[in-house]
């Protein structure tokens, strides 16, 4: 029987009142545990999820454009 894995991706966007700052990103939670990095980059999100689960991860990201 496989284990259930619950992954939450919570996107946020914050602008301060005077418009000088603009913060955004994605919070990742695995089985209710909030991971450290807040990032929109899919490779970073995937890597931290797999590392959280105990895997030794190397991700190769190739751009074809």
Protein Blocks (a to p, Z undefined) as FASTA:
>chain_A
ZZdddddddddddddfkopaccddddddeehiacfbdcfbfklmmmmmmmmnopacdddd
dddZZ
